[in-house]
Structure formats: C-alpha cells, structure tokens
Amino acid sequence: MRRDCPNCNQSMEGKFLNWRKFAKQDHFRACPLCGKSIEYVMYPEEIIVRVASAALVIYGFWWAKEHGGWIPMVLVVAAIITTAFMLVNWRLRERQRFRKA
C-alpha cells in the first residue's frame, strides 16, 4: 500500500500520527509534510477480509467445541486468516492509502 500524500507526492511512511489514539477525538487529518487535507481510504477488500476473519474465528470455535479438535482448528484458522490478509496486502500493493479530502 502506498502511503504518499496525494497533494505533494512525498512519502508519509512513519510520519503520520493517528491523533484519535491520543486525544480520543476525531481530529482533522492533514499531511504532516505539506499541511493540506487528506482522507484515509478503506478499500472493500480490507473490510471483507476483516469480517470474514471474524466469522471464521466464530465458526472455528463452534467447530472445535462440537468436534473437539482445538489445536487443528487454531492452526487451520490462523493459516487461512494469514493467507487472506497477505493476499489482500499483495492485491492492494499499488493502491493509494490517502486521497485528497
């Protein structure tokens, strides 16, 4: 995923702080380099893989409770989730994380 500023085209990798974590408020987002406003982009693939991962974990626990195989369930669920996140990361490797607001 590219983390360049859509306004000045400079990399913001490691230079952007998510102020919500500190102030617990939804602050205005701006490029730390040029100061122009930007917007965080969440792609549908990311949302789908997160929801599917949660559903898979719930189903895995139900399956393990019914069939009694906790270790295989944990290994299979971890492998599927890791593969899904790696595939989405690879698929979105050339997409832009931020866009002009």
Residue, then its C-alpha position, 0 to 999 in steps of 0.5 A: m500500500r502506498r502511503d504518499c500524500p496525494n497533494c505533494n507526492q512525498s512519502m508519509e511512511g512513519k510520519f503520520l500520527n493517528w491523533r484519535k489514539f491520543a486525544k480520543q477525538d476525531h481530529f482533522r487529518a492533514c499531511p504532516l509534510c505539506g499541511k493540506s487535507i487528506e482522507y484515509v481510504m478503506y478499500p472493500e477488500e480490507i473490510i471483507v477480509r476483516v469480517a470474514s476473519a471474524a466469522l471464521v474465528i466464530y465458526g472455528f470455535w463452534w467447530a472445535k467445541e462440537h468436534g473437539g479438535w482445538i489445536p487443528m482448528v487454531l492452526v487451520v484458522a490462523a493459516i487461512i486468516t494469514t493467507a487472506f490478509m497477505l493476499v489482500n496486502w499483495r492485491l492492494r500493493e499499488r493502491q493509494r492509502f490517502r486521497k485528497a479530502 
